[in-house]
Amino acid sequence: MREISIAVARRIALAAQGFADAPVSGSPDRRQLRRVLNRTNLLQLDSVNVAVRAHYMPVFSRIGGYDRSLLDDAAWNPDSRRPRLLVEYWAHEASLVPLADWPLLRWRMRAYADPSRPRYRRLAERAPGLVDEVRTAVKESGPISAGELERGIGDAKTGSGTWWNRSDTKHACELLFAAGELTTATRRGFERHYELVERVLPPEVLGQDPPEEEAVRALVLRAARAFGVATEPDLRDYYRLPPARSRAAVAELVAEGELLPVAVEGWADRAYVVRGAWAPRSVGARALLCPFDPLVWFRPRAERLFGFRYRIEIYLPAERRQYGYYVFPFLLDDRLVARVDIKADRRAGVLRVPGAFAEPDVDRNRVASELGLALREMADWLELEHVVIGEHGDLAPKLRPVS
């Protein structure tokens, strides 16, 4: 079995994710957006909006200051000139996936549609007939939000709209979404507007339904191309696949020569390099990464690959946070060299940086200089006039953002 150094593994991984691509000249357009999507295969959605919503940031990290309407139009506001490129579904958590990949998840939809599932059964016991009512209401009135449906159906159990206190109507919408009957036609203020899938997806997509084994193998191969080098659990996590199915798919892809087993320096488990993976001689990246970026979202892999132990602290009480509320790793060349707490204060027009922390054994002066440039670029992209540095962290006193 071939052996590769951790430095080579890092360069393979960064190239696979697009961090070794040539810089974009001029204003990024749909071609550059497609290039990112060809690298990452999906964009994770998350409701946190402390700095910028999670699906926007990985595109910025790879191609720089783009117009966010490019992504909005590709996912939620298509027209005859700019057809839909992306659709929502449960992939790596809630995600935007390319239209062509939606059929690869139909086996998951069938599992969610099983009426014996506890969530489905409990809802049917609490609110008999509600799922059918929601299905009919969307057919008659979609695209429509859960709130509009609640008012129309007269749901007496409307909750506050939080994840932990959803109304039964919202539960019904989400069950039908998971079952592949409804999808998101558009979003307004990040609120999902549901529609029948047949009124959103083209017939050539709806007409595909590959067997589960074939679909899982295709998803593992997509994960391998996105990661470049990874262990089987890494590959499994990309689309949150069943362990047995993932292991079988990896074995088949090895037998077919699509994946090559390798031993990576310092990794206890066998890894796999995707056929055709590129290991550039060097990587000159400079990027802030949101907590849900594919490069770092599987924390065990980020630790193995970069020696970077990363945990999101947003759910911890303030006194227990080590680095801050919403912390971005900072990628410089082929290493994660710092972590930065970031908040967009839109009312004041300020990108606030409450804390900045250098990793061990880095050139702090260079890291501070490059991080200052990256923060200024992010502020410009978010149309914020100033960058204000706080006092927390050993790197904060060295930061002098470009004005």
N, C-alpha and C positions, 0 to 999 in steps of 0.2 A: 504494500500500500504506500502510495506516495506521501511524503511528509512536506509540509510547508510551514514557514515561520509565521509568527503572529503578525509581523509587519506586512508580509505578503497577503495574509488573510484580510487584514484591514483594508489594504488597497483594492483587493478584489471586491470586498463588500461596498466600499465607497464608490467604486466605478459602477457597480450594479445599480446603485441607488441614484446615479446621475451626478455625483459630486466631482467626477473627473471630466465631464463634458465641457466642450468649448463654451466660453461665456456668450450670453445672448448679446447681439449687437442691435441697438435700437429698442423700440418698445416691444415687449413680448406679445405675441399674438397666439392664435389657436394652434399653430404648428408647435410652438414651444410648450403649450399646455399639453398637447398630445404626447410630446416627448417625455414630459414628467409622468404622465399616466402610463406610458409604456414602460417606465422604470418601476413605478410603485405599484401599479395594477389596481390600487384602490386608495381612497382617502377616508380616514376615520372621521366620523362626526362626533361632536361633543358640545353640550350646551354651555360650557363655561366660556365666558366672554370677557375675562379679566384683561387680556391683552388683545387677542384677535381669535375668532373662532377657529377650532382645530383644523378644519378642512382647508382653510385658506393658507395656513402657514407653510406646510411642506412644499407647496408650489413656489412660494416666495423664497424659501431656503435654497431652492435649486436654480431658479431663473431670475431672481431679483424682483424689483418693483413692477409688478404687473397690475393691470386693472382687474379688480376682483369681480367685476361684471362678466369677465371672460368665463370664470368658473360658474357663476350664477346662471349664465345663459346656457352653458353646457349641461347643467343639471336640472334647472327649474324653469328657465324662460326661453325655450327653443322657438325658432321660427323657420320659415322656409329657407332662409339663407344660412341659418346656423342651427342645424338639426341637433337634437338631443344626443349627447355623447355618454351621459352617465345616468344611472338610476340608483335609488336607495335600496339597500337590503342589509340583512345581518350577515356580514362577512367576517371582518375582524371587528367585533362589536357592530354598532350601527355605522354603516359605511356608504360611500358613493363608489359604485363599481361600473366599469364599462358595460354598455348595453349587451355586448356579445357574451359577457360572463354571467349574466342573470340566469340563463338556463342551467349553468353549472351548479346552481344552488337549489334547483327544484326538488332534489331529494330532501333537503332540509325543510323546504316548504311543506312537503308531504308529511314529514314528522310533526311539524307544528300544527298541521290541520287535523291531527288525530283527536277526535272528540273525547278520548279517554284520558288525555293529558290532564293533570291536576288543575292547571289554570283554566282550561277550557271547561272542565266539569264543574268547578266551583262557580264560574260565571253563569253557566247554564242553570245551576241550582238557585242562584241569587236572582237572576233576571231571565226567566224563560222567554225565549223568542227574541231577545234583544239583538243577538248576532244577525238574525234574519232581517230585523227592522233596520239595522245599520246598513246592511248590504243593499237593501231596497232603497234606502234614503240616498246613499251615495250614487246608486244607479240613476236616480231621478234628479239629483241636484249637484253632483260632483262637478269640479273639484270643491271640496268642502272640508272645513276644519272640524275637529272633535267638539270644540266649543259650540259651533253652529249646529252640529248634530244634536248635542245635548239640549239646546234650546228648542230645536225642532221636535225631538222625540219626547221631551219633557222628563228627562232623567232626574229623578228626585234625589239622587245620591251624588250630585256634582261635587267634586272635591276642589281643592285649591289649585290643582294643576301640577303639583309636584310629583316627582317620581314615586314617592311613598304614599300618596293620597289621591290616586287617580280615580276618576269616576268610572262607573261601569261602562258607560258609552266609550270612553277612551280605551278601556280594556278591550272592548269589542273591536274597535278600530285596529288596535295593535295585534289582536289575534288574527284578524283578516289580512292585515299587512304581512305578518309572519307566515301565514298560510299561502301567500302569493296571490290572493284574490284582489287585494288593494295595493296600491303603491302611492308614492308621493308625486303628485302632478307638479306642484310648486310649493314654495314656502313664502310666507309673508311675516316679516319680523321673526324669522326662524320657526314660525308655527307651521306644522305640516298640514297640507291640504290634500286629503285623500281622494283617489280616483280609482275606477276599475282599471286593472292592468291592461285590458284589451283596448282601452282608450288612450293609453300612454305609450305602450311598447309596440313596435312595428310587428307585423305578422311573421316576418322571418325570424324574429327572436322568440315570439310566443310559440312558434311551431316546433321549437327544439326541446327535447326532453331526454338527454342522454342518461344511460344507466348510472346508478350511484358510483359503482366502481370506476367507470370511465371518467365521470365528472371529478371525483376525488383525485384521480391521477392527474388530470389536467390542472386542478387547483394546486397540487403539490409542485408541479412543474412551474407554474406561475410564481409560486412562493420562492422556489429555488432560483429562478431568473431574477427575482427582485432582491434576494439576499446575496446571490453570488456564491457564498460559502456558508454552510449552516449545518447544524446537527438535525436529526429527525425531529426532536421536540421543537426546535426553532421553526422548522418548516410547518409542522402541525399547527403551531400557534398563529401563523399568518392568517389562516381562514378558520381557526378554531375547529379543527377537524377531529373526528373520533380517533383515538390512538391506534386501534387495530387497523382501521382503514388507512390511516396515514403510513403506518409501518409497511403494510402490504404494497401501497403505491410506491414508496421509496424503493423497496426491493425490486419491483417491476421496472422502475426507471433506471436503476443500476443495471439490471439485466439487459435493458435496451440501449445502454450506453449514454443515456441522457444525463445521468448523475455519476460522478466519479468519486469513490471513497477516498478520503484523505485523512491523515493525522495532522492536526493543527497543534503547533507548539503550545503547551500549557493547557490544552483541552483534554479532559478525561474521556469524553465520549467521541466516538467516530464522527467525522464530519463528511460533508459531500460538497463537491464543487460542481456547478452546473456546466454542462458541455459548452465550450466556447467562451467561458468566463475570461475576462480581461483583467490582468494585473498590471496597471501602469507603473512606470518606474518611480513616479512620485505623484502626489495629489496636492494641489494647491488650493484647497477649499477654505472658505471662510463663511460660516453660516450659524445663525441661531436656530436651534431646533426646539419645536414645541414638545410638550410631554407625550404627544400622540403621534410623533413622527415615526414612520416605519423603521428608521435606523435605530431607534432607542426604545420602541414601545414594548419589546420583550426584554425586560430588565436583566434576566440571567445572561442573555446573549450580549447585551451592551457591556456587562461586567467582564465577560470572557474576552470580548473583542477589544475593548478599550481600557480595561482595568478601572472602570468607572461605575461605582455603585450608586444607583439612581433610584430614588423613590419619590413619588409625588406626595407632597405634604399638605395638599389643599384640604384634606378631611381631618387633619390634626388640629387640636387647640393651639392657639398662637404660641403659648409658652413651650410647646413641645416641638416646634418646628426648628430644624437645624439651619436651613438655608432660606426659607421663605414660603410664601403662599403659592405662587405659580412660577416655577423655576425652569428656565430654559438652559439646557446644555449648550456650550459654545464649541463648535467644531473649527479647528484651525489646522490646515494642512491635513494630516491623516490621524489627528488625535483629538479627543475631547479634553480641552485644556482649562475650562472654567464652567461655572454655573451661575446664572444671573436671574434674580427675581425681577419680574417685569410686570408693570401695570400701565395700561393706556388710560390716562385721565382725559377723556375726550372733551369734557366741558372746559377744562383749563387749557387744552391744546398741548398737553405735556405727556411725554413718555417717561414714566417714573421708574427708576431702578433702585428699589429700597436696599438691595444687597448684591454684591458681586464677590465671588470666591474663586481663587485660583486653585487648580489641581497641583499636587506635588510635582516638583522637578520640572517646572516650565519656566521659560523666560518671561517673567512677569511684566517687564517693561514692554516687550513686544506684544504679549497677550493683551495688555491694557490698551495699547495703541490700536491694534486690530479690532478689539471689541468696541472701542469708541466709534470706529468707522461703521461697524455692523449695526450698532444702536442708532446711529444717525440715519443710516439707510432704512432701517425699520421705521423710524419716526417719520421720515419722508413718505414712505409707502402708506402709512396710516394717516397721513396728512396732519401730523402733530408738529407744532412749531419748535418745541424745546425738548431737550433730554435733561432730566434732573436726576442727579446721582445721590443716593442716600448714604448712610454711614456704616451699614452692616457689611462685614466681610473684609478680608485682607486685600482684595483687589480694588475695592471702592476708592481708597485714597489716591490710587494711581490713574483712575479713569478720567480722561479729559475728552468728552465727546466732541466731535467736530460740529461746529455751530453752522 
